[in-house]
Amino acid sequence: MGLKFKDPWTPEFLERLIRPLVEAERLVWCGVRVSGNRRQALFQVTVDREDGFITIDDCTVLSRLLQDILDLETGVPENYQLIVSSPGIDSPLSLEWQFRKNQGRFIQCPEVGGGLEGKIISVSPSGVVQLEVRGKSVTKTVSELEGARVTVMMPERKNPNRKRNETRNR
């Protein structure tokens, strides 16, 4: 449940205040959450990058810029905590650029036809996504796949019969 600051400390106000800095850093605004209380507020800013992946350095630079802005504003709780992060791999995909940046990865979309799991092969500028599903080519639109999530595929073990702590004979 979000904190109910008196205006101006609402998520909407924070977005208007800090979103221009995010975009000046060539990052994509994903959102802000406000929680905690008047004495100990927590601001969680989520950003992404269209042309690659967010790094710790990106988050550090942006965090320092945002802290400078927040410290100049009146009404900010004295003891606030600011967290700047990426949406994370489990964040749902909904925009063309999100599918494009995840080309080559597997996605799951339980909302499509009882569940769809496949590898993103290509994404056209018009929002058509080419997938490989069980060895077959499938075409869907970004809107049909909205809410899909990237699936982390674990590599298969080389010797499935070998026990976890078993050592090899040399």
N, C-alpha and C positions, 0 to 999 in steps of 0.2 A: 504494500500500500504506500503510495507516494506521500511525501511530506506536503502539508498544506501551508506553505509560506504565504504571508501577506504579499500582495503584489509588491515588487516585481519578481519574486523568486519562484516562479512557476517554470515548468519545463519549456513552455512556449517563450517566456521571456529569455531564459538561458539560450534557447536556440537562436533567437534574434540577435542576442549579444555575441555569441561565439561562432555561429555558423560561418560568417564571413571570414574568420581566421582559418577555419578548417578548409574552406574552399581556396583561400589564398595559398595554402600549403599544397594545393592540387590533390586534396583528399576528398572523399565523398562522405557527406553527412549521413549517418544512419539513425541517430537519435540520442536522447539524453533521458536519464532517469534520475529523479530526485527522491531521496529517502533520508531517514534519520530524524533528528529533531532540531530545534532552534539552536541548541548548544553544540550539537555534533552532527552537522549535515553531511550527506554523501551525494556527490554529483558524479554520475557514471556517464561518460561521453563515449559513444561508439562511432567509429569511423572506418572507412574502407578505402581501397585504392582500385580504380578501374583498370589501370595498366600494370597490375602486379599485385603483390601481397604486402600488407602492412608489416613494418618491421618494429622492433623495440625502439630503435632510434627515432622512427616517425612518431611513435607515441610519446617518447621523452621530450622531443622538441615541441610538439603540440601542447603537452601538459604544461611545460614552462611558460609558453605564450599565454595559455588560458589562465594560469595562476596569476600572471601579471595583470591581466584584464580584470579578473574577479577581485583581486586585492584592491583595485582602484574604485570598485563600485561600492556604494554605500548600501548597508542593509545585508550584506553577505555575512552569514554567521562567522564569528571569529575563528572557531575551530572546525573548519570544513575539511573534508577529504575529497580529492579529485582523482578519479580513475579514468584514464583514457585507454581504450582497447579496441581491438578489431571485433567484428561480430562473432568470430569463431567458426570453425568448420561445420558445426551443426546448425548454423543459421540457415533458415529457408531461403531458397533462391526465388527471385520474382522478376528480375530485370534482365534484359538481353545481355548487358555487359557482364553480369554475374555468371551467366551460363558460358559466355565467351571465355572469361578468365579461367573457367574450370574445364575447358576442353581437355580431353584425355583422361578425365576422372570419371568414376562411377557415381551415379546418382540413384536415389530411391524416391519414388513418387507414389505413395499408397493411394492417392486420390484418383489415379488414372486406371480405369479398367480393372479394378481389383488389385492393383499394385503393379507398378512398372519399375524395373531395375535395369539400368543399362549404362553404357559408356558414352559420354558426349564426344561425338566425332567432329562436328562442325556446327557453327551458328552463323546464319546469314544476317546481314544488316536489317532485313525485314522481319526478323524474329522467328525464323524457321530453324528448329534444332534437329540435327541429324544424329540419331542414336544407334548404337549397336546393342541389340537386345537378343541374348542367346544366339549369337552368330548371325542374326538377321538385321538388316537395315530398317529402321523405323523413323518416320518423320512426324514431329509434333511441333506445335507452336509454343512460344514462351508462355503464353497465357494458359495453355493446356497443362503445362508443367509447373505452374506457379505453386510454390510451397515445397518443391522437391528439395532434398537435402543430399549433400555430398556424402558418399559412403567410403569409409576408409577400408581398403582391402588389405588384409594381412597376407604376407607371402606364405605359401605352403611350406611345411617343414620338409627338409630334404629326405629324412629317413623317419617316416611316421611310426615305425616299429621300435625305434630307439626310445628308451625311457628318458625322462627329463634330466636326471642326475647321473645317468649312466655315462661312463667315459669309454672312449674307444680304445681298443687294444693296439698297442704300438709295437 
